[in-house]
Amino acid sequence: MFAGFRKAHAHVNGVDIAYRIGGSGPGLLLLHGHPQTHVIWHKVAEQLAQHFTVVAADLRGYGDSGRPPASADHAAYSKRVMAQDNVALMAALGFEQFAVLAHDRGARVAHRLALDHPGVVRRMVLLDIAPTLAMYAQTNEAFARAYWHWFFLIRPAPLPETLIEANPDGYLRSVMGSRSAGLAPFTDEAFGEYLRCLQRPGSARGICEDYRASAAIDLEHDRADLARGHGLELPLLVLWGAEGVVGRCFQPLEEWRKVASDVRGKALAAGHYIAEEAPQLLLDEALAFLS
């Protein structure tokens, strides 16, 4: 995986961030989702590196990045702070401006990054999410059943952490294998990396704190932006899986157009894990937009 890429760490914004870097040209930041790592991009990274300097980072709390202590307000895992990590990482690598391709939790970080640092992101591609506030506000039974982990992971510590740590392999297989494509999209090598990282001390806590922040301090930040009419002004491409939950339970384009001025997008023939289920479809759409 990641032929031609270099793996490294950077201490930025008070935390160690693990990343891979490869290619040449304009900067492109790749951000992953739960319960995975930057390895989600292994089927597309080498092709993207033919056009960009690709930086695939592990979010704080995930992968081989640091796992800061939790706090009562979950601020250390707010999307605002996670966004700061990645702005600082890209600046340390020489990119004051860059494009972003992000999935799931990473796409929520990317949304906040572009809101808080509007001059930094040139263009942005978000995969299989609607805005966090909209998804919580419109939660119905179908969404709650499909995204049960949203409500499990925000329970007070240490219950969810204890259950994840008791059987991390079972947790991964339950969360990832219950989607439309099952476990078929994930290579043994990639799944092994996800499991290795989930087994690292503090991983379960980091994951839970990410979700607890999204149901608390992140919503405060989102409501403040809505109240003052602050939205995204950059070109935004949103893609979602035709076989996934987001398109079934929400209207992604409609919701993104409420918070962004320049939005286009479509459903792709895939489920939630687009980069691993339909890498060529993703490359076709992302390269045409980002280039």
C-alpha positions, 0 to 999 in steps of 0.5 A, spaced: 500 500 500 502 507 498 507 505 494 512 512 493 509 514 500 513 516 506 510 515 513 512 520 518 509 524 524 509 531 526 508 535 533 503 540 531 497 544 535 500 540 541 499 533 539 503 528 534 499 527 528 501 521 523 501 521 516 503 519 509 506 523 504 507 522 497 506 525 490 508 532 487 504 539 486 499 542 489 497 540 496 491 535 497 489 533 505 486 526 505 482 525 512 479 518 514 472 516 518 471 512 524 473 506 525 478 507 521 485 510 519 488 514 513 489 507 510 482 508 507 485 511 501 490 506 499 486 504 493 486 511 490 492 515 494 497 513 488 493 515 483 491 522 486 499 523 487 500 523 480 496 530 480 497 532 487 502 532 493 498 528 497 497 528 505 493 522 508 493 524 516 490 520 522 485 524 526 487 525 533 485 519 537 485 515 531 490 511 527 498 512 530 496 519 532 496 522 539 490 521 544 490 527 548 486 526 555 479 527 555 475 533 558 468 534 561 466 539 555 470 534 550 473 540 547 480 536 546 476 532 540 472 538 538 472 538 530 475 545 531 481 543 534 481 537 530 481 542 524 487 546 527 491 540 527 490 539 520 491 546 518 498 546 522 500 539 519 499 542 512 503 549 514 508 545 517 509 541 510 509 548 506 502 548 504 498 555 506 493 553 502 490 546 499 484 542 497 481 537 501 478 530 500 475 527 506 470 521 509 465 520 514 468 523 521 474 526 517 469 530 513 466 533 519 473 535 521 473 538 514 467 542 514 469 545 520 476 547 517 473 550 511 469 554 516 474 556 521 480 557 516 476 560 509 482 562 506 486 555 506 481 550 503 481 551 495 476 546 494 473 540 498 470 533 497 466 530 502 464 523 502 457 520 505 455 525 510 450 531 511 452 536 516 452 534 523 447 539 526 442 537 520 443 529 522 442 530 529 436 534 528 432 530 523 434 523 526 428 518 525 428 511 527 431 508 520 437 513 522 438 511 529 437 503 527 442 504 522 447 509 525 446 506 532 454 507 534 452 515 534 448 514 540 452 508 543 459 512 543 456 518 546 454 514 553 458 516 559 465 513 560 467 508 561 461 504 558 462 504 551 470 504 552 470 498 556 465 494 551 470 496 545 476 494 548 473 487 550 473 485 543 475 490 538 475 485 532 468 484 534 467 491 534 470 493 527 466 487 524 460 489 527 460 496 525 464 496 518 461 489 516 453 491 517 453 496 512 451 494 505 457 491 502 459 487 508 466 486 509 468 485 502 471 492 500 476 491 505 483 488 504 486 483 509 492 488 510 487 494 511 483 491 516 489 488 519 491 496 520 484 498 522 484 493 528 492 494 530 490 501 531 483 500 535 487 495 539 492 501 541 491 504 548 486 510 548 483 508 542 476 507 544 477 513 548 479 517 543 473 515 538 468 516 544 470 523 545 470 524 538 463 522 538 461 526 544 464 532 542 460 532 536 453 531 540 455 537 544 461 542 543 461 541 535 453 543 535 454 549 539 459 551 534 455 549 528 449 553 531 453 559 532 455 559 525 448 558 523 446 564 527 450 569 524 449 566 517 456 564 517 457 558 511 462 555 506 464 560 500 468 555 497 467 550 491 464 544 494 463 537 492 458 532 496 458 525 494 454 519 497 453 512 497 446 510 493 446 504 497 448 507 504 444 511 509 445 518 508 442 518 502 436 514 504 435 518 510 437 525 508 437 530 502 444 531 502 445 536 496 439 540 500 442 540 506 449 542 504 446 548 500 443 551 506 450 552 509 454 553 503 454 557 497 457 553 491 455 546 492 454 540 487 454 533 488 451 526 486 450 519 489 455 514 487 454 506 486 456 504 493 455 504 500 458 508 505 465 506 504 466 509 497 474 510 497 474 502 498 468 500 495 468 504 488 475 507 488 475 508 480 468 512 481 471 516 486 477 518 482 473 520 476 469 525 480 474 527 485 479 529 480 475 532 475 473 537 480 479 538 484 483 539 478 
